[in-house]
């Protein structure tokens, strides 16, 4: 990469070459296991000017037309999106204008907004998911969001008073086109709400698994400020969120702002103090990631040598970054369990581990389970209390390698 996709400057540092990976959500049916599997370089860069962590765009055209990630599989995310809807209703309910969710997925947020009496519209390219959302009575444009789509919506439905995009903005290669579309669709006094993982905890807590081809960017607040400023938009508020290992909810409005808006200033100062704009920070990050890999692989191999049975929990894109970078395959894990029914019966990309329902853990009782969905650790451990009480153990790979037993002790 030669230019930052956010601020367009050129001080990029390649800090974490992860090797060649298949698309992280490219789960395979059994009949395709013998076919050649496309792999692409997964090289993580950081812009030392704005702190945007980024990878090159290798996602095949049309990849998101059939998607297998469903936030409704997580009770934590169900609660999260209900909370977002209640906040939008409380704070911006006077307008009661059109609310648009870009990357609406299975419609959790839009259902909550509809139930609160708002006119809603979703935009999502995943045809398989959109069909189910429409059957629930929610209007969805089955397309990628572009300025042409924004223009068409504005002509047919009018401008949007609220535009929301949650865990979608960091999937976008052409951030300029997306932001221009938002600005065109938004009312003059409307609000744009973005939720994404925050670069600061990613770096501080060794969260390299959030880097994969679909996650083209990981945002600092400085990156948001610089990007929006080029489109006469300004950051007006920022909220920290616990989801996905540490995220931010950024509120933006139309209108020029000072170089560093007051809402963003303390966040950018904290990012600078954490070294997010310094090369040495990312060199140390790479060294920690390599140490974690060595520690986990030693543990898994020793357990396997002892005859222990191992499985995984969480057929997630994050998990596939770990599996493929570490080289964890069927020689170590027998299978992965997941709550998402769209993934059952499929095989993980690259390592080809079978995906089964979570009920298998109690039926089969493997000795240890590698918790690939570590960012939902509290939720998973609570759900799997019977497995733990029966002597099962979970292994957390991030932020540090740890083993959790039924007493909750992390060794």
Buried (B, 14 or more C-beta within 10 A) or exposed (E): BEEBBBBBBEBBBEBBEBEBBBBBBBBBEEEBEEEEBEBBEBBBBBBBBBBBBBBBBBBEEEBBBEBBBBBBBBEBBBEBBBEBBBEBBEEBBEBBBBBBBBBBBBBBBBBBBBEBEBBBBBBBBBEEBBEBBBEEEBEBBBEBBBBEBBEBBBEEBEBBBBBBBBBBBBBBBEBBBBBBBBBBBBBEEBBBBBBBBBBBBBBBBBBBBBBBBBBBBBBBBBBBBBBBBBBEBBBBBBEEBEBBBBBBBBBBBBEEBEEBBEBBBEBBEEBBEBBBBBEEBBEBBBEBBEEBBEEBBEBBEEBBEEEEBBBBBBBBBBBBBBBBBBEBBEEBBBBBBBBBEBBBEBBBBBBBBBBBBBEBBEEEEBBBBBBBBBBBBEBBBEBBEEBBEEEBBBBBBBBBBBBBBBEEEEE
